[in-house]
Amino acid sequence: MQHDVFVNPSQRFRAGFPLVVELQANAAEGRDSMVAPMAPLTTYPGGPGRLSPIVQHGGQAYYLVMPLMGLLPRNRLTEPVGTIRAFRDDIVRAIDWLFTGF
């Protein structure tokens, strides 16, 4: 579901981005889903900004790194470990800024 959080299925990138969030609306069909990586505040050098809002999951703060979002096959997103639906407005603002500049 949209805004569900998953363990990053890419072992190669899991150290820096341990989690990914599904951004795509449930109404959108297809074999892939749009995701963005989540980086712990302590490890991501980019810092906060319009394109990297801070979200909370499991008692820890993360940057949602929107500039690195991309497609991932849905079958690689197995069992969600939580959700960041409470940060929907921040996520939508970051997407709007990324694509429209507003």
Buried (B, 14 or more C-beta within 10 A) or exposed (E): EBBBBBBBBEEEBBEBBBBBBBBBEEEEEEEBBBBBBBBBEEEBEEEEEEBBBEBEBEEEEBBBBBEBBEEBEBEBBEEBEBBBEEBEEBBEBBBEBEEEEE
